[in-house]
Amino acid sequence: MDAKQLRQQQQLVDHQHRDSHSHSPAYQALLRAGPRIRPLQQVHAQIVVLGKCRSLALLTKLLTLACAAGSIVYTRRLFHTVPDPDSFLFNSLIKGSSKLGFPKDAVFFYRRMGLASILPSNYTFTSVIKACADLSALRLGREIHSHVLVSGYGSDSFVQAALVAFYAKSGDLCVARKLFDKMPEKTVVAWNSMISGYEQNGFSREAIGLFYQMREWGVEPDSTTFVSVLSGCAQLGAIGLGCWVHDYVVSHGFDVNVVLGTSLINMYSRCGNVTKAREVFDLMSERNVISWTAMISGYGIHGYGREAMELFGQMRVHGPRPNNVTFVSVLSACAHAGLIQEGRCAFADMRSEYGLVPGVEHHVCMVDMLGRAGLLNEAYQFVKELNPGELAPAIWTAMLAACKMHKNFDLGVQVAEHLLAVEPENPGHYVLLSNIYALAGKMDRVELVRNMMIRKGLKKQVGYSTIEVGQKTYLFSNGDKSLPEIEEVYQYLDELMSRCREAGYAPAPASVMHELEEEEREYALRYHSEKLAIAFGLLKTSTGLTIRVVKNLRMCEDCHSAIKYISIVSNREIIVRDRLRFHHFNNGSCSCLDYW
């Protein structure tokens, strides 16, 4: 008799054993109690009084209901009283624990199942692999993967889908993709797991590419698919695909629930259409704290601080209770719009009105807000009043950026020393310090900092920009000539910048000298990735269409100035999302009003 036959025989015996007790009064009492702890405990007492505390059928039902009620402590305590648990009980507990958010307990029951020499089934593996994914337990998951292969379930479609989801969620995308590609029949769950894995690990282009492949294979997407795809669109600024998804959702009668609705808000906000995001928000029948926060954040990153604060006021009166993330969005909106007093009040209300303890993100926002406004002394005093344990590197980074912005070189050097002491291997800090020295005219110090970077083997982060044309996303970085039309793009950009010079544009010499943004000096200034992406967009889209570009770094001052002129000579609206916020360029001006 092989392993599969043994499992089938074992399950048959378990089923017959349970069925023989299913009509007893105690069993019926358990059914009436349902997944409610207090009634279950009362029935449990009756079982003990009746002397039936060794009945496997009764204990199994009691345990599964206790687990479903969410009382995992009571469940584990009960489990230790079961003399000979069978495969049905183990599978019920493993599945229940995993499904209800108790992954460690699911693994515990799986281990005990092995110690009891009970063979796992595909249901066992599916549940325990999900638990490993929830725990991000890569090593344990690999161990269970080996158990899957030994047990003969390597070709089971449900187990394969669970493994794909596990490896994708754990960040091992290579193994996830190999397993996915080997699946003879790919369910929508498997497609969703792989798409989500790419998107959550920062590979949005791959996620969207796989979505297109899914459509080519004739697999119908579901709401889970669209949530991941919309998130990928938000990362890449792919508004064309995002709009197509929205249209598809509406035309196919999908329920725009709070999750899908929030994904649409985030997509439109991150793709530069905050008006459309608000339309989605207003049409949602149900909104939770995440959807309110997403809309406030959308206003904030576009510089619409007043609108963000107005919506926050409505939330405080009519919406759910704000949480820590909400206040990050509110404070960030105040920082981008220069709403200093409103930001101070919001920060104070966190503790006094909502009992929330400010974290690193809130402190960073406060320093950023005060620093942008030129209140460097107040910002520095705010930093010094924080406890040593609260002084995260990001706070010093915000302070240093403010010093650079307002050319306070003496304070900037002091802050940089603190920053390099806590994070000596972060190249971004050296870049900021180098720029501060350069702006102060201390070129010997600039060379000193650059030499330190060379000795430490540190390299500045490579800048890149993406643009969507025809629902396809293109990536540009300085020096990358992999795009077939790249020579045409460079030539067009040269012509474009010549026209900008005629209109009054002058390159910022400071940027040429020491903005460590992309590659080398004279090329880095003209051929920054956002300029290349904009040139490509102007070449490949119809007259009058808005150009939308996403950049991974903060835009330099020269690019900000140049794009103003490009908007004039091209007669186009150009929207650029950099690491900090959105910039809407139109007819020579920017929505940020040079406050960024």
Secondary structure, 3 states (H helix, E strand, C coil): CCHHHHHHHHHHHHHHHHHCCCCCHHHHHHHHHCCCHHHHHHHHHHHHHCCCCCCHHHHHHHHHHHHHCCCHHHHHHHHCCCCCCCHHHHHHHHHHHHHCCCHHHHHHHHHHHHHCCCCCCHHHHHHHHHHHHHHCCHHHHHHHHHHHHHHCCCCCHHHHHHHHHHHHHCCCHHHHHHHHHHCCCCCHHHHHHHHHHHHHCCCHHHHHHHHHHHHHCCCCCCHHHHHHHHHHHHHHCCHHHHHHHHHHHHHCCCCCCHHHHHHHHHHHHHCCCHHHHHHHHHHCCCCCHHHHHHHHHHHHHCCCHHHHHHHHHHHHHHCCCCCHHHHHHHHHHHHHHCCHHHHHHHHHHHHHCCCCCCCHHHHHHHHHHHHHCCCHHHHHHHHHCCCHHHCCHHHHHHHHHHHHHCCCHHHHHHHHHHHHHHCCCCHHHHHHHHHHHHHCCCHHHHHHHHHHHHHHCCCCCCCEEEEEECCEEEEEECCCCCCCCHHHHHHHHHHHHHHHHHCCCCCCHHHHHHCCCCCCHHHHHHCCHHHHHHHHHHHHCCCCCCEEEEECCCCCHHHHHHHHHHHHHHCCCEEEECCCCEEEEECCEECCCCCC
